[in-house]
Amino acid sequence: MLLLLDTEVTMNHRQYEQHVKQLRALVERRLSSLVRHNGPNDLYDACRYVIFGGGKRVRSTLVILACEAVGGKSAVAVSAGAAVELMHNFTLVHDDVMDNARSRRGKPTVHTKWDVNNALLVGDVLLGLAYQCLFETTNGDVRRMADVFTSGLVDVCEGQALDLEFERAKNVLLEDYFTMIEKKTGGLIAMSAELGGLVGGGSGRQVTALRRFGHFLGRAFQLQDDLLDVVANVKEFGKTIGGDIVKGKKTFLLLKAMERARAKDKRILHRATTSARLPEGKRTITAKEQRAVAAVTAIYKRYGVIESAKAHVRRDTSSAIKALAVLPETSARAMLQWYSELLVRRVS
């Protein structure tokens, strides 16, 4: 799905890709400089294991692209981008402990490769390094940036808490789901865009627009993830297809289907929310579980839930892009728009 049809953007596609690679390389070098400690060995070995475990640097890239979109230089936003990346990895390490996940990005999680105690310390150190990195940012109002950064952290924690509550709740409304994803997923993406605007010296109106952009992009990003659980190729997705269904996870698809389904179908969906959970990190499911996934997916298709989710992704992506209209009409803004569409392109 591409909303950008501008000829210049199409022509600059390769240049944009190359620039994003360069930005990631800048962030990688900054991260490398932060974890050169010799000891304690287990602590810093695990920190390096997490930081360089294959992340795509989506949030740090958004920080720098947002900075450039308001007229700032990429170099001044690298530390802020690295700070966001470290915070993101902190949340992943602690999430894995809470979920007792066995793998992350195709590799053993920290608490399984080392132990839970070390994993908790690794998360704490990553968060400490994140703040250290943020306070080394020389451009912009550091106090305001710290406030935005901390609010993003609180949002993620609240979103995770809501997600945990949903596992126990019998009735979850779609509005509750959107509140959860706006915090757990959208909070960090909105913070990344807003932080980039602050570092780049954007006006109040521009910074607000970037936060709005990140808010809608974060929603689209999570809805896309829900969709990919049932429509993606397992090799491309890197997770078990149908895993959310087997785990009884209350996604947009499931909640929307529960709203629309009739008696028999609703009973099938209800069983999906109360069935035995798929262990985190498990990449295959049993034949019985495959049949359950097929039955639920058929219900999604029958009630138009998949198409509804795709429509939401398109609508939220469009809202995100419209928010960027406040920014100067430059190639930097076009690149930020291109990158945001790239993140949700796999859902058509």
N, C-alpha and C positions, 0 to 999 in steps of 0.2 A: 504494500500500500504506500504510494507516494503521492503527497498532495502538492509537492513542489514540481512544477512543470517548466519553470523558467529555463530558457535555452542556456543562459550563462551558467546557471547552477549545474545543468547537465554537463556542460563542457568542463566545468571545474571539479567534477566528481573525483577524479584521480588526485587533483591537487588537495582537495579537502581530506581525502584518505591519508595522503602523505603528511599533511599538517597534524592530523590527529595522532599519527604514529610518532611524530616529533614531540608532541606534547606529552604523550605517554612516556617517552624516553626521558624527558625532563623530570617527570614525577618519579620514575624508577630510580634515577640517580639521587634524587633528594631522599627517597626512602632508604636507599642503600647507605647513605651517610648517617642515618639515625640508629642503625643497629650493628655497629662495629664493636660493641662491648665484648670483652673476652669472657666475662662471667657475671653471674652464675651461668654455667654452660647450658644446662637444660632450659633455663628461662629464655636466653637469647637465641639458642638454636631453634626453639619452638617459635619465637617471634619471627625469625627469618623464614621459617617454614610456612607460616601463615601469610606473611606479607608477599612472598614471592611464590605463592601457591597457584598462580594461574588466573588471577582476577583480571577483568577487562578494563578496570580503571574508569568506569562509566562516570562516576560521581566526580572524581578529580578532573576529568576531561571537561565536564559541564562547568565546573568552577572557572577553569581557564577560558573556555569559550565565552562564557557570560562576561568575564572581565574584558575580553577583547571586543565584545559586542557593544560595550558602552565606551569604547575608546581607549581602554587600558592595554598595557603591554603584557604579553604572556609571562614574561620572567617574574613580574611582581606577584603573580598569583600562584606560582608553583608551590610555595610552602603551604598556602591555604588549601590548595588541591590535595597535597600530601596529607594534611591534617584530616580532611574529610575521608580520605582513603583509609587512614589508620582508625578513625572512629568506626567506619563501616566494618572493618575487619574485627574490631573489638566486639561489635554486636554479633558477628557471625560465630566467633569463638564461644561466647556465652550462650547464644541460641543453641549451638550444638550440644552444649552441656545439658541445657534444660530439656532438649528433645532426645537426649541420649543417641544422637546421630552417630553413625559409624563411619560415614564418609562425607567429604566435602570436595567438590570439583574433581571427583574421581580418585581422591586420596584419603587415607585414614585421617580422621579428625584428631585434633590435638590431645583431647582427653583419652582417646584410644591409643594413640602412638606414645604418649607419655602417661599422664594420669589427670584426674579431675583437678587436683590441687594446683598442678602446674598450669593447667588450662585457665583456671580462674586468675592466676597471677599474670599469665600472658595477656589476657584481656585487659586487666588493670594497667599493665605497662603500656600496651598499645594506646589506651585512652590517655594516659599521662603523656606519652610521646606526641599524641595528637594535639594536646593543648600546648605543649612546648613548641611544636612546629607552627601552630597558629600564631602564637605570640612573637614569633620571629618575622611575621609578615610586616613589612615596613610601610606599605601604602594603606590609607584609609583610617577610619576611626576604630582602633583596636578594641576599645571597650564595647562598641556596638557590634563588632564582629564576634566578640566573645559571647555576647548576649544571644545573637542569632545562632551561633554554633551550639550553645548550651540548650537553647530551646529545641533545636533539631534533635539533640540527644534525648531530651525528655520525651519528645514526641515518639521517637522510635521505641523507647521503653514502655510508654503507655500503649502504643500499638501492639507490642508483643504481649503485654498483659491482657489486652482485650482479646487477642487471638487465643490465648490460653483459656480465658473465660468462655469463649465460644465453644471450645471442645466439650465443656461440661453443660452448657446451656441447651435446653430442649428447643427453644424457639429463638431464632436469630433473624432479625429483619434485614432487608437489603440496606436500609439507611444505617444500621449498625455496622454492616460489612463495610460500607463506604467510609464511615468514620474510622474504622480500624485500618484500612489500607491507606487512607490519607495520612495517618500517623506512622504506621510501620514502614511503608514503602515510600509514600509521597513525602513524608516529613524530611527525609534525608535528601531527596532530590530537589525539593523546594528550597531547602537550606543551601544546597550547593549552588543553585542559580543565584539566590539572593546574596550569598557570600561573595560570589564572583563579581556581582554588580558593585558591592561595597568596595572591594579591593581595587576595582577598575575606576573608582571615582564617579560612578553613576549618580544621577540626580535621584531625589526621593521618588519621583514618579517612575523613573526607569527601574530602580531597585524593586519597587512594589510590583511592577509589570513582570520582572524576572521571577519573583516569588510566585506570582499567579501562573506564569508559564510552567514553573517546576511543579506546582500543585497539580495541574491537569496532566502534565507529562507523567508524573508519578502514578496517577490513577490509571492512565492508559498502559503504563508499563506493567502494573500488577494484573490488570484485566487480561493483558496479553499472556502473562504467565499462566493464569487460570485456563485460558484457551489452549495453550500449547500442551497442557496436560492431557488433552483429549484429541488434538488434531496434529500434533507434531510428529516428526520422525525421531525415533528414540536416539539415534546416533547424533542427530543435530541438537536435540534437546538436552541430552546428557543426564536425563532422569528417567525413572520408570514411567512410561505412558500409562495413565490411569491411576497413578499413585495417589493423587488427591482423593479419588473416588474410594479406593480401598481403605485409605486412612480415615474416611468419613469427614474429610475437611470441608468446612462450610464456605465454599467458594461462591462467586457470583453465579456460576452456572447452576450449582445445586440449589441455591436459595431462590433463584428465578424459576427454576423448574418446580420447586415446591409450591410456589405461588400459582403456577399455571396447571399443574398436573391434577388429574382426576383420581378417584379412589384407588384402583389397583396400582397405577403408576406411582401414586403418592406413597403407597405402602412399600414399594420397591425402593424409593428414594429414602424413606425413613429407615429402612434396614441399612442403607448405605451409611447413614450417619451414626448408627449404633453397632456396626460390625466390628470385628477384631481389627486392630490397627496394623498397618504395614510398618514394620520397623524402619526408622529413619536410616537412609543410606542403602536400603535394600533395592537392587536394580532389576529384579525379576519378580514376577508374581505367579501364583499357582494357576492351574487350569480352572479351578473353581472361581478364583478371584477374577480371572480373565472373562469368565462368563458374566460375572456381576458387573464388571466394567462395560462389557458390550451391552448389557441390558440398560444400564444407566445412560450410556452414550446414546442409545437408540431413543430413550425418552427425551434427552436434550434436543435431538434432531426433530423429533415428532412435535415438540412444542415450540420450535423455533428459538430455543435458548442460545444456541451457538451463534446464530445470525444476530440475535439481540446483543450478545457480548461484542461481536465484531462492530456493530453499529456504535456501541459505547466507546470502543477504542477509537474509531474514526472521529466521533464527536469530541472526545476529550483531546485527541491530538490536534484537531482543528482549533479548539479553544486555546490550547497551549500556543499554537502558532499565531493566532490573532492577538494574543497578549504581547507578542514581540513587535507589533506595529508601532508601539511607543518609542522603540529604539531607533537610532539613526539607520537609514537605509544603506548599509554598507555590506561589503563582502563578508565581514565578520558576523553580521546578523544572519546573512544567508547561510553561512556555515553552521551556525547554531541551529537554525531551522532544519537544515539538511541532517545534522547529527540527531536531532530529536526524532525525525521521521525514520532514520536508520534504526533506532532503538525499537520501533514498533512495526517495522516493515514486514516482518514475517507473518503478520496477521492481515489477510486480505478481506 
